[in-house]
């Protein structure tokens, strides 16, 4: 597994744990964490698509 893949997986796991383990009173912060967890994946797809074209 490449280093960036490991970092990406760790980031997603951290965001998922924060969402699952904390009792949230508001819905805004978990939604932001969810999107933050997806951001590296979408960035990788976007940058890799440019490399293949």
C-alpha distance matrix in Angstrom:
0.0 3.8 6.6 8.3 6.3 6.6 10.1 10.9 10.3 12.4 14.9 15.5 15.9 18.3 20.3 20.5 21.8 24.2 25.6 26.0 27.3 29.9 33.2 33.6 37.1 36.2 34.0 33.1 30.6 28.4 28.4 27.3 24.5 23.4 23.5 21.7 18.8 18.7 19.2 15.7 14.8 18.1 17.8 14.6 16.5 19.5 18.2 16.3 19.6 21.5 19.4 20.1 23.8
3.8 0.0 3.8 5.5 5.2 6.4 8.8 9.9 10.7 12.5 14.4 15.5 16.6 18.5 20.3 21.2 22.6 24.5 26.0 26.9 28.2 30.4 33.7 33.8 37.2 36.1 33.9 32.6 30.0 28.3 28.1 26.6 24.0 23.2 22.8 20.7 18.3 18.1 17.9 14.1 13.8 16.8 15.7 12.6 15.0 17.6 15.7 14.2 17.7 19.1 17.0 18.3 21.9
6.6 3.8 0.0 3.8 5.4 5.1 6.3 8.5 9.9 10.5 12.3 14.3 15.3 16.4 18.5 19.9 21.0 22.6 24.5 25.6 26.6 28.5 31.9 32.0 35.4 34.3 32.4 30.9 28.1 26.7 26.8 24.9 22.2 22.1 21.7 19.1 17.0 17.5 16.9 13.1 13.9 16.9 15.4 12.9 16.0 18.1 16.2 15.6 19.2 20.3 18.5 20.4 23.7
8.3 5.5 3.8 0.0 3.8 5.4 5.1 6.0 8.5 9.8 10.4 12.2 14.1 15.2 16.6 18.2 19.8 21.1 22.6 24.2 25.5 27.1 30.4 30.1 33.3 31.9 29.8 28.1 25.5 24.2 24.0 22.0 19.6 19.3 18.5 16.0 14.2 14.3 13.3 9.5 10.4 13.3 11.6 9.4 12.7 14.6 12.8 12.7 16.3 17.3 16.1 18.2 21.3
6.3 5.2 5.4 3.8 0.0 3.8 5.4 5.0 6.1 8.5 9.8 10.6 12.2 14.1 15.5 16.4 18.2 20.0 21.2 22.3 23.9 26.0 29.1 29.0 32.4 31.1 28.8 27.5 25.1 23.2 23.0 21.6 18.9 18.0 17.7 15.7 13.2 13.0 13.1 9.5 9.2 12.6 12.1 9.4 12.0 14.8 13.8 12.9 16.2 18.0 16.9 18.3 21.5
6.6 6.4 5.1 5.4 3.8 0.0 3.8 5.4 5.1 6.1 8.6 9.9 10.4 12.1 14.3 15.2 16.3 18.3 20.0 20.8 21.9 24.1 27.5 27.8 31.3 30.4 28.4 27.4 24.6 22.7 23.1 21.7 18.6 18.2 18.5 16.2 13.4 14.3 14.7 11.4 11.7 15.3 14.8 12.7 15.5 18.2 17.2 16.6 19.9 21.7 20.6 22.0 25.3
10.1 8.8 6.3 5.1 5.4 3.8 0.0 3.8 5.4 5.0 6.1 8.6 9.8 10.4 12.3 14.1 15.2 16.5 18.4 19.8 20.8 22.4 25.9 25.8 29.1 28.1 26.3 24.9 22.0 20.6 21.0 19.1 16.2 16.3 16.3 13.5 11.3 12.7 12.4 9.2 10.7 14.0 13.1 11.9 15.1 17.2 16.2 16.5 19.8 21.1 20.5 22.4 25.4
10.9 9.9 8.5 6.0 5.0 5.4 3.8 0.0 3.8 5.5 5.2 6.3 8.6 10.0 10.8 12.4 14.3 15.6 16.8 18.4 20.0 21.6 24.7 24.4 27.6 26.3 24.1 22.7 20.2 18.5 18.4 16.8 14.1 13.5 13.3 11.0 8.5 9.2 9.3 6.2 7.1 10.6 10.3 9.3 12.1 14.4 14.1 14.4 17.3 19.1 18.9 20.5 23.3
10.3 10.7 9.9 8.5 6.1 5.1 5.4 3.8 0.0 3.8 5.4 5.2 6.1 8.6 10.0 10.5 12.1 14.3 15.4 16.3 17.9 20.0 23.2 23.3 26.8 25.9 23.7 22.9 20.3 18.1 18.4 17.5 14.3 13.4 14.2 12.4 9.1 10.1 11.5 9.1 9.0 12.8 13.4 12.1 14.3 17.1 17.2 17.0 19.7 21.9 21.6 22.8 25.7
12.4 12.5 10.5 9.8 8.5 6.1 5.0 5.5 3.8 0.0 3.8 5.5 5.1 6.1 8.6 9.8 10.4 12.2 14.2 15.2 16.0 18.0 21.5 21.8 25.4 24.8 23.1 22.3 19.2 17.3 18.3 17.1 13.6 13.7 14.8 12.4 9.5 11.8 12.8 10.7 11.7 15.3 15.4 14.7 17.3 19.7 19.6 19.9 22.7 24.5 24.3 25.8 28.7
14.9 14.4 12.3 10.4 9.8 8.6 6.1 5.2 5.4 3.8 0.0 3.8 5.4 5.1 6.3 8.6 10.0 10.7 12.5 14.3 15.4 16.8 20.0 19.8 23.1 22.0 20.3 19.1 16.1 14.6 15.3 13.6 10.3 10.8 11.5 8.7 6.3 9.1 9.7 8.2 10.0 13.1 13.2 13.3 16.0 17.8 18.1 19.0 21.6 23.2 23.5 25.2 27.8
15.5 15.5 14.3 12.2 10.6 9.9 8.6 6.3 5.2 5.5 3.8 0.0 3.8 5.5 5.2 6.1 8.6 10.0 10.7 12.2 14.2 15.8 18.7 18.5 21.9 20.8 18.6 17.8 15.2 12.9 13.4 12.5 9.3 8.5 9.8 8.1 4.6 7.0 9.0 8.4 8.9 11.9 13.1 13.3 15.1 17.4 18.3 18.9 21.0 23.2 23.7 25.0 27.4
15.9 16.6 15.3 14.1 12.2 10.4 9.8 8.6 6.1 5.1 5.4 3.8 0.0 3.8 5.5 5.0 6.1 8.6 9.8 10.4 11.8 14.1 17.3 17.8 21.4 21.0 19.2 19.0 16.2 13.6 14.9 14.6 10.9 10.5 12.7 11.2 7.9 10.5 12.8 12.1 12.4 15.6 16.8 16.7 18.6 21.0 21.8 22.1 24.4 26.6 26.9 28.1 30.7
18.3 18.5 16.4 15.2 14.1 12.1 10.4 10.0 8.6 6.1 5.1 5.5 3.8 0.0 3.8 5.4 5.2 6.2 8.6 9.9 10.5 12.1 15.5 15.9 19.5 19.1 17.9 17.4 14.1 12.2 14.1 13.2 9.4 10.3 12.5 10.3 8.1 11.6 13.1 12.7 14.1 17.0 17.7 18.1 20.4 22.3 22.9 23.8 26.2 28.0 28.4 30.0 32.5
20.3 20.3 18.5 16.6 15.5 14.3 12.3 10.8 10.0 8.6 6.3 5.2 5.5 3.8 0.0 3.8 5.5 5.2 6.2 8.6 10.1 11.0 14.0 13.6 17.0 16.1 14.5 13.9 10.8 8.7 10.3 9.6 5.8 6.6 9.1 7.4 5.6 9.2 11.0 11.7 13.0 15.2 16.4 17.4 19.3 20.9 22.1 23.3 25.2 27.1 28.0 29.5 31.6
20.5 21.2 19.9 18.2 16.4 15.2 14.1 12.4 10.5 9.8 8.6 6.1 5.0 5.4 3.8 0.0 3.8 5.5 5.1 6.1 8.5 10.3 13.0 13.2 16.8 16.4 14.5 14.8 12.3 9.2 10.9 11.4 7.9 7.2 10.5 10.1 7.4 10.3 13.0 13.7 14.0 16.4 18.2 18.9 20.2 22.4 23.8 24.5 26.2 28.6 29.4 30.4 32.7
21.8 22.6 21.0 19.8 18.2 16.3 15.2 14.3 12.1 10.4 10.0 8.6 6.1 5.2 5.5 3.8 0.0 3.8 5.4 5.1 5.7 8.2 11.5 12.6 16.4 16.7 15.6 16.2 13.3 10.6 13.3 13.6 10.0 10.4 13.8 12.8 10.6 13.8 16.2 16.6 17.2 19.8 21.3 21.9 23.5 25.7 26.8 27.5 29.5 31.7 32.3 33.5 35.9
24.2 24.5 22.6 21.1 20.0 18.3 16.5 15.6 14.3 12.2 10.7 10.0 8.6 6.2 5.2 5.5 3.8 0.0 3.8 5.6 5.5 6.0 9.4 9.8 13.5 13.7 13.1 13.3 10.1 8.1 11.3 11.2 7.9 9.5 12.7 11.6 10.5 14.0 15.9 16.8 18.1 20.2 21.4 22.6 24.4 26.0 27.2 28.4 30.3 32.2 33.1 34.6 36.8
25.6 26.0 24.5 22.6 21.2 20.0 18.4 16.8 15.4 14.2 12.5 10.7 9.8 8.6 6.2 5.1 5.4 3.8 0.0 3.8 5.9 6.2 8.3 8.1 11.7 11.5 10.2 11.1 8.6 5.6 8.6 9.8 7.0 7.6 11.2 11.3 10.2 13.1 15.5 17.1 17.8 19.5 21.3 22.7 23.9 25.5 27.3 28.4 29.8 32.0 33.2 34.4 36.4
26.0 26.9 25.6 24.2 22.3 20.8 19.8 18.4 16.3 15.2 14.3 12.2 10.4 9.9 8.6 6.1 5.1 5.6 3.8 0.0 3.8 5.9 7.8 9.2 12.9 13.6 12.5 14.2 12.1 8.9 11.8 13.5 10.7 10.6 14.4 14.6 12.9 15.6 18.4 19.6 19.9 21.9 23.9 24.9 25.9 28.0 29.7 30.4 31.9 34.3 35.3 36.3 38.4
27.3 28.2 26.6 25.5 23.9 21.9 20.8 20.0 17.9 16.0 15.4 14.2 11.8 10.5 10.1 8.5 5.7 5.5 5.9 3.8 0.0 3.8 6.6 9.1 12.7 14.2 14.2 15.8 13.2 10.9 14.3 15.4 12.6 13.4 17.0 16.6 15.2 18.3 20.8 21.7 22.4 24.7 26.3 27.2 28.7 30.6 32.0 32.9 34.6 36.9 37.8 38.9 41.2
29.9 30.4 28.5 27.1 26.0 24.1 22.4 21.6 20.0 18.0 16.8 15.8 14.1 12.1 11.0 10.3 8.2 6.0 6.2 5.9 3.8 0.0 3.8 5.9 9.4 11.2 11.8 13.4 10.8 9.4 13.1 14.1 11.9 13.5 16.8 16.5 15.9 19.1 21.1 22.5 23.6 25.4 26.9 28.3 29.8 31.4 32.9 34.1 35.7 37.7 38.9 40.2 42.3
33.2 33.7 31.9 30.4 29.1 27.5 25.9 24.7 23.2 21.5 20.0 18.7 17.3 15.5 14.0 13.0 11.5 9.4 8.3 7.8 6.6 3.8 0.0 3.8 6.6 9.2 10.4 12.8 11.2 10.0 13.5 15.1 13.7 15.0 18.3 18.5 18.3 21.1 23.2 25.1 26.0 27.5 29.2 30.8 32.0 33.4 35.3 36.6 37.9 40.0 41.4 42.6 44.4
33.6 33.8 32.0 30.1 29.0 27.8 25.8 24.4 23.3 21.8 19.8 18.5 17.8 15.9 13.6 13.2 12.6 9.8 8.1 9.2 9.1 5.9 3.8 0.0 3.8 5.5 7.0 9.2 8.0 7.5 10.8 12.4 11.8 13.3 16.2 16.7 17.1 19.7 21.5 23.8 24.9 25.9 27.6 29.6 30.7 31.7 33.7 35.3 36.4 38.3 40.0 41.3 42.8
37.1 37.2 35.4 33.3 32.4 31.3 29.1 27.6 26.8 25.4 23.1 21.9 21.4 19.5 17.0 16.8 16.4 13.5 11.7 12.9 12.7 9.4 6.6 3.8 0.0 3.8 6.8 9.2 9.3 9.8 12.4 14.0 14.3 15.9 18.3 19.1 20.0 22.3 23.9 26.5 27.7 28.3 30.0 32.3 33.2 34.0 36.1 37.9 38.8 40.5 42.5 43.8 45.1
36.2 36.1 34.3 31.9 31.1 30.4 28.1 26.3 25.9 24.8 22.0 20.8 21.0 19.1 16.1 16.4 16.7 13.7 11.5 13.6 14.2 11.2 9.2 5.5 3.8 0.0 3.8 5.7 6.8 7.9 9.6 11.2 12.4 13.8 15.7 16.8 18.2 20.2 21.5 24.4 25.6 25.8 27.4 30.0 30.8 31.2 33.5 35.4 36.1 37.8 39.9 41.2 42.3
34.0 33.9 32.4 29.8 28.8 28.4 26.3 24.1 23.7 23.1 20.3 18.6 19.2 17.9 14.5 14.5 15.6 13.1 10.2 12.5 14.2 11.8 10.4 7.0 6.8 3.8 0.0 3.8 5.8 5.8 6.5 8.9 10.4 11.0 12.8 14.5 15.8 17.3 18.8 21.9 22.7 22.7 24.7 27.2 27.7 28.2 30.7 32.5 33.0 34.8 37.0 38.1 39.2
33.1 32.6 30.9 28.1 27.5 27.4 24.9 22.7 22.9 22.3 19.1 17.8 19.0 17.4 13.9 14.8 16.2 13.3 11.1 14.2 15.8 13.4 12.8 9.2 9.2 5.7 3.8 0.0 3.8 5.7 5.3 6.3 8.8 10.0 10.9 12.3 14.4 15.8 16.6 19.9 21.1 20.8 22.4 25.2 25.9 26.0 28.3 30.5 31.0 32.5 34.8 36.2 37.1
30.6 30.0 28.1 25.5 25.1 24.6 22.0 20.2 20.3 19.2 16.1 15.2 16.2 14.1 10.8 12.3 13.3 10.1 8.6 12.1 13.2 10.8 11.2 8.0 9.3 6.8 5.8 3.8 0.0 3.8 5.4 5.0 6.2 8.6 9.9 10.3 12.2 14.4 15.2 18.0 19.6 19.9 21.1 23.7 24.9 25.2 27.2 29.3 30.2 31.7 33.7 35.3 36.5
28.4 28.3 26.7 24.2 23.2 22.7 20.6 18.5 18.1 17.3 14.6 12.9 13.6 12.2 8.7 9.2 10.6 8.1 5.6 8.9 10.9 9.4 10.0 7.5 9.8 7.9 5.8 5.7 3.8 0.0 3.8 5.4 5.0 6.1 8.7 9.6 10.4 12.5 14.2 16.9 17.9 18.5 20.3 22.5 23.4 24.3 26.4 28.0 29.0 30.9 32.7 34.0 35.4
28.4 28.1 26.8 24.0 23.0 23.1 21.0 18.4 18.4 18.3 15.3 13.4 14.9 14.1 10.3 10.9 13.3 11.3 8.6 11.8 14.3 13.1 13.5 10.8 12.4 9.6 6.5 5.3 5.4 3.8 0.0 3.8 5.4 5.0 6.3 8.6 9.9 10.9 12.4 15.6 16.3 16.3 18.3 20.8 21.2 21.8 24.3 26.0 26.6 28.4 30.6 31.7 32.8
27.3 26.6 24.9 22.0 21.6 21.7 19.1 16.8 17.5 17.1 13.6 12.5 14.6 13.2 9.6 11.4 13.6 11.2 9.8 13.5 15.4 14.1 15.1 12.4 14.0 11.2 8.9 6.3 5.0 5.4 3.8 0.0 3.8 5.4 5.2 6.1 8.6 10.0 10.5 13.6 15.1 15.0 16.3 19.1 20.0 20.3 22.3 24.5 25.3 26.7 28.8 30.4 31.5
24.5 24.0 22.2 19.6 18.9 18.6 16.2 14.1 14.3 13.6 10.3 9.3 10.9 9.4 5.8 7.9 10.0 7.9 7.0 10.7 12.6 11.9 13.7 11.8 14.3 12.4 10.4 8.8 6.2 5.0 5.4 3.8 0.0 3.8 5.4 4.9 6.1 8.7 9.8 12.2 13.7 14.6 15.8 18.0 19.4 20.2 21.9 23.8 25.0 26.7 28.3 29.9 31.4
23.4 23.2 22.1 19.3 18.0 18.2 16.3 13.5 13.4 13.7 10.8 8.5 10.5 10.3 6.6 7.2 10.4 9.5 7.6 10.6 13.4 13.5 15.0 13.3 15.9 13.8 11.0 10.0 8.6 6.1 5.0 5.4 3.8 0.0 3.8 5.4 5.1 6.5 8.9 11.5 11.9 12.7 14.8 16.7 17.4 18.6 20.8 22.2 23.1 25.2 26.9 28.0 29.6
23.5 22.8 21.7 18.5 17.7 18.5 16.3 13.3 14.2 14.8 11.5 9.8 12.7 12.5 9.1 10.5 13.8 12.7 11.2 14.4 17.0 16.8 18.3 16.2 18.3 15.7 12.8 10.9 9.9 8.7 6.3 5.2 5.4 3.8 0.0 3.8 5.3 5.1 6.2 9.6 10.3 10.1 12.0 14.5 15.1 15.7 18.0 19.8 20.5 22.3 24.3 25.6 26.8
21.7 20.7 19.1 16.0 15.7 16.2 13.5 11.0 12.4 12.4 8.7 8.1 11.2 10.3 7.4 10.1 12.8 11.6 11.3 14.6 16.6 16.5 18.5 16.7 19.1 16.8 14.5 12.3 10.3 9.6 8.6 6.1 4.9 5.4 3.8 0.0 3.8 5.4 5.1 7.7 9.7 10.2 11.1 13.5 15.0 15.6 17.1 19.1 20.5 21.9 23.6 25.3 26.8
18.8 18.3 17.0 14.2 13.2 13.4 11.3 8.5 9.1 9.5 6.3 4.6 7.9 8.1 5.6 7.4 10.6 10.5 10.2 12.9 15.2 15.9 18.3 17.1 20.0 18.2 15.8 14.4 12.2 10.4 9.9 8.6 6.1 5.1 5.3 3.8 0.0 3.8 5.7 6.9 8.0 9.7 11.1 12.6 14.1 15.5 17.0 18.3 19.9 21.9 23.1 24.5 26.4
18.7 18.1 17.5 14.3 13.0 14.3 12.7 9.2 10.1 11.8 9.1 7.0 10.5 11.6 9.2 10.3 13.8 14.0 13.1 15.6 18.3 19.1 21.1 19.7 22.3 20.2 17.3 15.8 14.4 12.5 10.9 10.0 8.7 6.5 5.1 5.4 3.8 0.0 3.8 5.8 5.5 6.4 8.7 10.2 11.0 12.5 14.5 15.7 16.8 19.0 20.5 21.6 23.3
19.2 17.9 16.9 13.3 13.1 14.7 12.4 9.3 11.5 12.8 9.7 9.0 12.8 13.1 11.0 13.0 16.2 15.9 15.5 18.4 20.8 21.1 23.2 21.5 23.9 21.5 18.8 16.6 15.2 14.2 12.4 10.5 9.8 8.9 6.2 5.1 5.7 3.8 0.0 3.8 5.5 5.3 6.1 8.6 10.0 10.5 12.2 14.1 15.4 16.9 18.6 20.2 21.7
15.7 14.1 13.1 9.5 9.5 11.4 9.2 6.2 9.1 10.7 8.2 8.4 12.1 12.7 11.7 13.7 16.6 16.8 17.1 19.6 21.7 22.5 25.1 23.8 26.5 24.4 21.9 19.9 18.0 16.9 15.6 13.6 12.2 11.5 9.6 7.7 6.9 5.8 3.8 0.0 3.8 5.5 5.0 6.1 8.6 9.8 10.4 12.0 14.0 15.5 16.5 18.3 20.3
14.8 13.8 13.9 10.4 9.2 11.7 10.7 7.1 9.0 11.7 10.0 8.9 12.4 14.1 13.0 14.0 17.2 18.1 17.8 19.9 22.4 23.6 26.0 24.9 27.7 25.6 22.7 21.1 19.6 17.9 16.3 15.1 13.7 11.9 10.3 9.7 8.0 5.5 5.5 3.8 0.0 3.8 5.4 5.2 6.3 8.7 10.1 10.6 12.2 14.6 15.5 16.6 18.7
18.1 16.8 16.9 13.3 12.6 15.3 14.0 10.6 12.8 15.3 13.1 11.9 15.6 17.0 15.2 16.4 19.8 20.2 19.5 21.9 24.7 25.4 27.5 25.9 28.3 25.8 22.7 20.8 19.9 18.5 16.3 15.0 14.6 12.7 10.1 10.2 9.7 6.4 5.3 5.5 3.8 0.0 3.8 5.4 5.1 6.1 8.6 9.9 10.5 12.6 14.4 15.5 17.0
17.8 15.7 15.4 11.6 12.1 14.8 13.1 10.3 13.4 15.4 13.2 13.1 16.8 17.7 16.4 18.2 21.3 21.4 21.3 23.9 26.3 26.9 29.2 27.6 30.0 27.4 24.7 22.4 21.1 20.3 18.3 16.3 15.8 14.8 12.0 11.1 11.1 8.7 6.1 5.0 5.4 3.8 0.0 3.8 5.5 5.1 6.1 8.4 9.8 10.9 12.6 14.5 16.0
14.6 12.6 12.9 9.4 9.4 12.7 11.9 9.3 12.1 14.7 13.3 13.3 16.7 18.1 17.4 18.9 21.9 22.6 22.7 24.9 27.2 28.3 30.8 29.6 32.3 30.0 27.2 25.2 23.7 22.5 20.8 19.1 18.0 16.7 14.5 13.5 12.6 10.2 8.6 6.1 5.2 5.4 3.8 0.0 3.8 5.4 5.2 5.9 8.3 10.0 10.6 12.2 14.5
16.5 15.0 16.0 12.7 12.0 15.5 15.1 12.1 14.3 17.3 16.0 15.1 18.6 20.4 19.3 20.2 23.5 24.4 23.9 25.9 28.7 29.8 32.0 30.7 33.2 30.8 27.7 25.9 24.9 23.4 21.2 20.0 19.4 17.4 15.1 15.0 14.1 11.0 10.0 8.6 6.3 5.1 5.5 3.8 0.0 3.8 5.6 5.2 6.0 8.7 10.0 10.6 12.5
19.5 17.6 18.1 14.6 14.8 18.2 17.2 14.4 17.1 19.7 17.8 17.4 21.0 22.3 20.9 22.4 25.7 26.0 25.5 28.0 30.6 31.4 33.4 31.7 34.0 31.2 28.2 26.0 25.2 24.3 21.8 20.3 20.2 18.6 15.7 15.6 15.5 12.5 10.5 9.8 8.7 6.1 5.1 5.4 3.8 0.0 3.8 5.6 5.3 6.6 9.1 10.4 11.3
18.2 15.7 16.2 12.8 13.8 17.2 16.2 14.1 17.2 19.6 18.1 18.3 21.8 22.9 22.1 23.8 26.8 27.2 27.3 29.7 32.0 32.9 35.3 33.7 36.1 33.5 30.7 28.3 27.2 26.4 24.3 22.3 21.9 20.8 18.0 17.1 17.0 14.5 12.2 10.4 10.1 8.6 6.1 5.2 5.6 3.8 0.0 3.8 5.4 5.3 6.6 9.1 10.5
16.3 14.2 15.6 12.7 12.9 16.6 16.5 14.4 17.0 19.9 19.0 18.9 22.1 23.8 23.3 24.5 27.5 28.4 28.4 30.4 32.9 34.1 36.6 35.3 37.9 35.4 32.5 30.5 29.3 28.0 26.0 24.5 23.8 22.2 19.8 19.1 18.3 15.7 14.1 12.0 10.6 9.9 8.4 5.9 5.2 5.6 3.8 0.0 3.8 5.3 5.0 6.4 8.9
19.6 17.7 19.2 16.3 16.2 19.9 19.8 17.3 19.7 22.7 21.6 21.0 24.4 26.2 25.2 26.2 29.5 30.3 29.8 31.9 34.6 35.7 37.9 36.4 38.8 36.1 33.0 31.0 30.2 29.0 26.6 25.3 25.0 23.1 20.5 20.5 19.9 16.8 15.4 14.0 12.2 10.5 9.8 8.3 6.0 5.3 5.4 3.8 0.0 3.8 5.4 5.3 6.5
21.5 19.1 20.3 17.3 18.0 21.7 21.1 19.1 21.9 24.5 23.2 23.2 26.6 28.0 27.1 28.6 31.7 32.2 32.0 34.3 36.9 37.7 40.0 38.3 40.5 37.8 34.8 32.5 31.7 30.9 28.4 26.7 26.7 25.2 22.3 21.9 21.9 19.0 16.9 15.5 14.6 12.6 10.9 10.0 8.7 6.6 5.3 5.3 3.8 0.0 3.8 5.6 5.5
19.4 17.0 18.5 16.1 16.9 20.6 20.5 18.9 21.6 24.3 23.5 23.7 26.9 28.4 28.0 29.4 32.3 33.1 33.2 35.3 37.8 38.9 41.4 40.0 42.5 39.9 37.0 34.8 33.7 32.7 30.6 28.8 28.3 26.9 24.3 23.6 23.1 20.5 18.6 16.5 15.5 14.4 12.6 10.6 10.0 9.1 6.6 5.0 5.4 3.8 0.0 3.8 5.7
20.1 18.3 20.4 18.2 18.3 22.0 22.4 20.5 22.8 25.8 25.2 25.0 28.1 30.0 29.5 30.4 33.5 34.6 34.4 36.3 38.9 40.2 42.6 41.3 43.8 41.2 38.1 36.2 35.3 34.0 31.7 30.4 29.9 28.0 25.6 25.3 24.5 21.6 20.2 18.3 16.6 15.5 14.5 12.2 10.6 10.4 9.1 6.4 5.3 5.6 3.8 0.0 3.8
23.8 21.9 23.7 21.3 21.5 25.3 25.4 23.3 25.7 28.7 27.8 27.4 30.7 32.5 31.6 32.7 35.9 36.8 36.4 38.4 41.2 42.3 44.4 42.8 45.1 42.3 39.2 37.1 36.5 35.4 32.8 31.5 31.4 29.6 26.8 26.8 26.4 23.3 21.7 20.3 18.7 17.0 16.0 14.5 12.5 11.3 10.5 8.9 6.5 5.5 5.7 3.8 0.0
